[in-house]
Amino acid sequence: MADKSAILQQPVISIRISDELRQRLDTLKEIMAAKSGEPVSTSEAAKQLLESSKEERLEFVNLLSEPTDSLVKIRGKADAKLPLSQAEWTLVAYYCQQGAELFANTGQTDISFESLAGILEAFLAVYGLVSKQRKRGPMAPYLLTNLPSERKNAAKPSEEIANDDVQRAVNRTIHTLQNADSETPRPIHTARLLYMILDNERFLNIEKLNEALRPYWPILWRVCARGHYLRHEEPLRDGAFWGADSRLRNPGSLPSFQEGEYRLEFHRGPETEFSVWLYFPGRFALQYPLFDYPRIAELRTILEGLDLRDTLIFWEGRYFLASTWFDEKEKVGVDLRSRDNGIRLLFHHNDWQAIKSLFRRGWQAPEVVRLWNALAREYGEL
């Protein structure tokens, strides 16, 4: 009897590929893994690349091979009110997914509820274009798996799930996000929906697609820029933008502020960054510098968000750890520690309030706000 394994065995073909094609395959593996959550082999990526006839997919892979340059150009087109291609919108949505899901275990620096709701509203606008073509799309059951489960849809067979089931579930999730409090869990995987629909559906009328998504550009961009920074640790810098505005190029001297014995100074750093220097009282005259946007942004978030009504409240960010404690006057103070260098600052209640007041006053200064907003478009929501 012949050996069946010899008949069924597929031949293995080994070929040499260029560095450019290998980079494209690595990029496609990254895309496929982001959708499935599972690692993807090079052969699987090659199979999809060979079978794919969608020009949008190939354009998307090319855009993702140079993501920083691609996103800067996309932002330039959006600023000029020019339409984006489907592949360009897909790249923005891909980095929105990254912005929502990366570092999600650091609770206090998660993506905001407002941004998650905005991404879902953008998804509904695009999904409405699909729903006009057919009532039941093949993606509907899979889209629902990325939304908070509900009993009605959970009991339905997948073949009976229709587009309006997805729309109802998304609207319910948006309502939850718009009425969330600090205890509400963030459904971060809902940010996948926009990327998935843009990557899998073909929109022949690109004008309609741009009309649907353009109102959500500010929210999508700030999450996209966040995702790019968290993924690549690099801002989406645009020298032409800074050079075009003389107030950004030459802002003059930046202000300083005094609150009791504490002082806050702003200094322009190299290129476009600026630094914040916090001066402490006492015989050591401690100077505490913060040199970049991400760390300054996180400290501002802690100053505004840390609850001083009780002790044993912990805050875990990417750059700082903080907790509350009772000082000798039985008031709640703050223990702040830098992850980078381990420097620990123990603030009494009144000290912390003075620092908070300094930062609030600092970000009311027009020169600071102008520079800060310019940096925010490069770093995103941090």
ABEGO torsion letter per residue (X at the ends): XBBAAAAABBBBBBBBBBAAAAAAAAAAAAAAAAAAGBBBBAAAAAAAAAABABAAAAAAAAAAABAAAAAAAAAAAAAAGBBBBAAAAAAAAAAAAAAAABGAABAAABBBAAAAAAAAAAAAAAAAAAAAABABBAAAAAAAAABBBBAAAAABBAAABBAAAAAAAAAAAAAAAAABBAABBBBAAAAAAAAAAAAABBBABAAAAAAAAAAAAAAAAAAAAAAAAAAAGBBBBBAAAAAABAAAABAEBBBBBBBEABBBBBBBBBEABBBBBBBBBEAAGBBBBBABAAAAAAAAAAAAABBAABBGBBBBBAABBBBBBBBAAGBBBBBBBBAAAGBBBBBBAAAAAAAAAAAAAAAABAAAAAAAAAAAAAAEBX
